[in-house]
């Protein structure tokens, strides 16, 4: 597809791109990326495709998320390049502790080697969802500490972030995506400039899930 600049004899050619996304969570992430896929205006169908990769198991370890993406690409004979881009979406929370730490580190290294963009939230994907409604950067330190720890009051209760989201009533993903520009602004206030390039996962509250929206914007897909 070619877009011509007004008053110019030249045109900027934009190559079609397909974006493949594998994710950790079997519920919220799945709903979010399916809704994001549907939110892309039909007039851009030939310019960009967004394909959420189905989880193969309930295993949510970062190594498994990358494996799901690899297997999908291999089975469909897809090579990552400027026209085919791969993303994985993981949480930092428990994967940066104890015996899990090596798996997270290996996943980060392999993503760099394979040209896969790693999208991560500290502590969890719920932080990105909450950014659509709340400017966490101006919340009291007590709130931020609870958000970072993201604990449950009891084994059967919701985590702190899920509890905060539930106060906003039932979340409609389509309506939530309409607040993307707000979420990006709020997320960028949290991100340390050294860490926001996606190469590092900081200990502070952090999310770079909005990188997927900036990738879409490169192909002239408007950020909602």
Phi, psi and omega in degrees: 000140183239132177249126180261136176284138179301129177079009182244147176277352186252163181227147174264117180272130178247119180286138176301146180224144174244130183248124180253130184232119170254146189221161183280309187281137183274352184243285186297315180297317179300312180297319183296310185286332173293320178292322178297318178303315182287342183280346180288121182305141184299336180292349179258009185307321184274357183259322182211141174234137177243121184238104173290131182269122181298142176288142180271335180213179175278356179295122184250012180298144180308321179298324181286323178298315178294323178297320178300318179295313180302313183296321179295314181295316181296315183293337179254010177053049181252130176253136178286132178200197183294341179260345178231112185241137183249139177227146166236148183239116182228167172256154176275313188353252188286347182286351178255024182232148171048230184289343180283341189300320181297321180297320178294316180297316179297321180295317178299316180296315182293325178299318179297318182293323185270351183078027178264134177274125181264120175256126186220149175233138174247113010268336187206170180303333180300333177298316179298317180298318181295330180298342178288344185237335190230134171273091187294335183298335182259002178287155178300156180302326179299318178296314181297320179296318179293322179295317181294316179290322176052045183276164172260145176290324175222169181299330184264356182271172180282157172294166181303314183293320177295324178296317178296320178296323182294336177292342181269015184072184182294127184276123173266116186298325179295317179292323180297317182296335177292348179257021186302317182298324176295315181298318180298314179300316180291322180292320181294333177292336181274334192276128175290136185302329179287326186271339188285002175278000176086355181277339181234153175242106185285165178280337182285170174303129191201143169205136174238026178301332181294349176303328180295325179288325179289330175294317177297321181296330178300330180260026173069016174279120184295139173281126185286000000 
